[in-house]
Amino acid sequence: MGTLGTLVAKDVMASPVVCVDANEGLSEVGQRLMDAHVSGLPAVKEGRLVGIITRSDYVRIPILLKAYDGYVSDLRYEEELQQQDRAEFHEFRSHLETLTVHDVMTSKVVTCAEDTPVSEIVAKMLIHHVHRVVVVDQGRPIGIVGSLDLIKLLEH
């Protein structure tokens, strides 16, 4: 490793990068995030980067369901339909159970090459308001640089 000014992505990236298939169901993604001790997983199709799913993306799903559940309950009360279930809510809930990574991932991923200077990676994070930049080689993720990786550099 060189000095802070000469470091590039391959010097600081986590590699190999843990990825998730974009067509994978969401039921196991939360566990994969925890098992890998990461806050985001690049999503791939046939090995090529197509998006990223973060803990924030994953956490929003049950919050959305709970909010919608409350909304439907309020409607049922207001419309005096307390004894009837709302078909639209059941359709929504069943759709949530079939969601894939592709349905909730962010498709615009901030990327860089392995020879990108760390200073440029920091600038990308600030400009795009992201905590991670995926390092790619010909569209395939080979590593990831997280904001915590960069903070650790300052310790040394």
Protein Blocks (a to p, Z undefined) as FASTA:
>chain_A
ZZfklpcfklmpccddddddfkbcfklmmmmmmmnopabdcddeehiafbdcdfklmmmm
mmmmmmmmmmmmmmmmmnopmmpccfklmmmmmmmmmpcfklmmcfbdcdddfklcfklm
mmmmmmnopabdcddeehiafbdcdfklmmmmmmZZ
